[in-house]
């Protein structure tokens, strides 16, 4: 295939996804819909889960040879799940019911290879689902397969896994960021409607930013990590990767909550995340830590961030520059983290 043509195709797909603020009925390509728009179409039965899944699989076949977002594609199983979803769709089904998604390949899936992109695990097939997989299955999501990552989720580039690097849909010569590299690339390129990744030091947020999608790091203990190949048990978090903040909220609503078999999870009520998206922000105060975070910024990034700050100033109570403790000279103290052992 002509590499220039491939690049045009990938960029066109990414540009289409950038237009997803449009109502679903104004978009001719269902793969450009947000997760919420796809859910609305499924609820109205203007499209079926099987049709959405076939469209995703066709796009994967067309683009993933260049993107390398998937480690394992489970096409037959995905189609079977989608057909069963259409056949058994209950009244009042949740927003994830029948939606094709894919998971970072360090999240266990019973009977489906889970490798963490490590050669030592290249043939590993778990016997049980991770807790987050179980929750997504219970919500009716359709699983397309497992997505590429940095080996053992230990890097931030998307280039270190034993199955080769993932490539950025906006420019194949650019990295995706990592470690949830394939997750961000797949969502950005329209290969699936959402994904779930893991994050210790940026592994959901970095690829989300690099690929132009939403990567949300959850608070430690909000989502179970049981059944996820660990990076650092005291730091691991699980978070959604999606095309919009609203889509991320829908995914998090299903993922969040106490797991009695995972000691890190909190026994705290799960808020209605979608409802809270409409909470007024006029009384919020925003702290702006320029030291360290604003050093050596690319001019384009700096301009975009400054424009976001300008917009915030007119919508919140205060935007104020703050100085954080020097990370090199400050001793780690539990009180700094808001932790009490009482």
N, C-alpha and C positions, 0 to 999 in steps of 0.2 A: 504493500500500500504506500502511496506517495506520502512522505512524512509531512509535507506542507499541507496536504489535504486533511490528514489526521489532525494536525494542529487546529486547522480551521473548524473541523467538526467538534473538537473538544471545546474550543473557545465559544462556539455558537451555543453549545449545550450549557456552558456556564453562564453565558449572557442571558439565555432564556430563563435560567433559574433566578437570575437577579431581578426578573420581572414578576416574581411570584406574589407581589403585593396586589396584583390584579385579581378580580373575582375569578373563580374557577371556570365559570361559563364563558369567560372571555379568552381563555387560553385554549389553543387548539391541541396542545401536547399534554396529555395527562401526566407525563413524567416531569413537567414543570410545575405541577401543583405542589403546594405545601402538604404536609401530613394532614393538617386539618381540612384542607380543601379535598383531598382524596377521601378522607373519612366522610365528609358531607356527601360526596358523589356516591360512595358505597351505600350510605344510609338511604339515599333517594333511589338506589338501584339504577342509576344512569350508567354505571359501569360495575363490573363484577371484580371480585378479588382475583379470579383467574385471569381476567383481561389485564389487570394491573401487573400481576406477576409475570405474565408473558411479555409485557412491554419492558419490564425491568430486565428480564433474562435476555431479550433481544438487544437491549442497550449494552448489557454486560458483554455479550458476544461481540458487539461492534467496537467497544472502546477499551475493554479491560486488557486486551493484549498490549496496549500502550501504557495504561495506567498502573497495571499490576496491583490493583486494590484488593483483589480476592486471593486468599491462599486456598480455600476450599469452597467450591460452588456446589450446592446441593439442589440442583435444578428439579429433579424428579420429585424429591420430597416436598420442595416448595410448591410445586404445582398440585400435588396431592393435598397439601394443607389448604391451599387456596380453594380448591374445589369443595373440600369439606366445609370450609368457612362459608362459601356461598350456599351450600345445601342446608346448613344448620343455623344460619344467621338468626339469632334471637331478637325479639322486639327489645328496643332499648340497648342494643349492643354498644359497648364502649368505643371510644374513638380509635383504639388500636386494632379493633377486630377486623381481620382481613387485610391489614396493611403490611406490605412487604418491607422488611427491615433486614439488617445484617449485623453481626456482632464482631467486635474485636477478638482476635483469635487467642486471647488469654483467658476467655470466659468459657467455662466448661459447658459442653452440650452433649448430652447422653447419646452415645452411638455415632457421634460426628467428631471427626478429628479436631483436636485442640492442641496447637503446637507451641504457642507463645513465640513463633518464628525462630525457634531454637532447634538446631540439628538433633540434639539429644531427645527432643520430643516430637520429631517429625512424623512418627507413626503412632503417637499417643491418642487413644480413643477413650474418653471418660465413660464411666458406667452411670454417672449421675449428672444431672443438670446443676449448674450454679443456681443460687437462689434468685438472682436477677433473671436468668433464663426461665426459671419456673414461673416467675411473676409475669413475664412477657407472654409465655405460652398460655397462662390462665386468662390473660387479657385478649387472647385470640390473634396475636401477631403472627405473620407468616415469615418464616426464617429462610432467607436466600442462601446463607452460608457464612463463612468466617473470613475476617478481613485482616490485611497485612499490618505489621507493626515492627517497631524496632525490637531486636532480639531481647526477650524477657522484659520488654518495656523499659529498658535501661538507657535509652538515648532520646534525643529530641529532634531527630532529622528525618526519620522514616527511611533510612538508607542502610541500616545495619542488620536487618533480618536475614535469615539463611535462605529465604525464598526470593531475594532480590529487592531492590528499592521500589517504593511506591512513587508515582509521579504526579505532579500537581496538574489538575485539569485546566488551569488557566494558562499554564506554560510548562510544557514537558521538561524543560531544562531547569525548572525551579524545584526545590524540595517541597514536600508537603508539610514539613514539621512532624514532630512525633511526641510520644511514641504511637499514638492512635492514628497512624498515617493513613492506612487504607480506609478507616472509618470516615475521616474527613473528606478524602478524595472521592469515595463512593457517593456520599451524600451530595457533595458539590456537583458532581458530574451527572446526577440523576440516575444512579444505578440502584438506589434504594431510597426510601422515604425517611429514614432515620437510622441511627446506630447508637451503640453504647460503647463507651471506652473507659479506660482507667487513668487516674491522674494522681501522681505524687508531687511532681515539681513542674507541671505544665503540660502533661501528656494528653489532655483533652483540649486545653485552651490553646496551646501552640498550633497544632494542626488546624483547629477551627479557624484561628486568625489567618494562617497561611492560605487556607483554601476558601475563605470567604463564607464560612458557615458559623453556626452558633455552637461553641463547645463550652459546656457549663461544668465547672468543678463543684461538686457538692461538699457540704461540711462533713468532716470526719465522723463516721458513725451514723449518718443519715441513711445510707444505702448499704446493704449487706455486701461484704466481699467474700463470703463463703463460696467456694467453688471457682474463684478467680486465682490464676497462677500469681503468687504474691511477688511484689517487688520489695516492699518494706511494710510489714504488717502494721506498724505504728503510724504509717503515713498513707497507706492505700485508700483511695476513694474511687467511687464509680459514678460516672456522669453521662448525660445524654449528649449526642451530637445530632444536630438537626438544622433545617434551613431557616427557621425563625425562632424567636424567643418563645412564642406561643407553642410551637411544636415541641420545643425542649421541655416546656412545662407539662405538656401531655405525657411525654415519656417519663419524666420524673415522678409524676403522680402515681404511676404504676410501680416504679422502681423503689420508691422510698418506703421506709417503715421498719419496725422492729423485726428481727429474725431471732427467735429463741435459741437457735443453734449457733449464733454468731455473737460472741461476747462484746464486740465493739459497737453493735447497733444500739441506738438510743430508744428508751421506752418513752418516747414523746409523740404526741399526736402529729399526724401529717397534715399540714395546711392544704387548702385548696389553691394550688399554685396558679391555675388559670384565672381564678377569681381575683387573686392578689395582683395580677398584671394591671388591673384597672385602678389600683390604689393611688390616690393623689400623691404627688412628690413635692408639692410646693413647700413643705416644711422640712424637707431633707437638707442636711448639711453635708457637703462633699469635701473630703480632705484630699489634697493634691500633693503627693510626695515626689517632687521633681528629682531630688538627689538619688543617684543610682539608676532609677527607672528611665530618666530622660537623657542619660548620657549616651553619646555615640548613636543617636537616632538617625535613621535615614531621613533626608529632607521630606520625602513624600509621607512617611509615617508621622513625622513631627507635625506636618501641616494638617493631616487628618485628625490627629489627636487634639491639636489646638482648636480646630473647628468644632469638634465635639464638646470641648470645654466651653467654648463660646456659646453654643446652644444651651448647655446646661445652666449657665449663669442666669439665663432669663427664665428658667423654669423651677429652680430650687431656691431654698432660703439663702444659702451661702455656698460659695466655692472658695476654699481657703487653702493656701499652701501650708504644708506641714512637713516636719522633719522627723523621720523615724529613727529609732535607736540604731547606732552603728552595728551592723550585723557581725563585724569582725571583733569588736571589743566588748560586746554585751554577752555576759554569761547567760546560758539558758536557765530560766527560772519558770516553774510552772505557773506562777502568778501572771507572767507576761502573756500567757496563752489563755488566761481566764479559767484555769483549771484549779479546782479546790478538792482536796482530799478529805475534807471534813465528813 
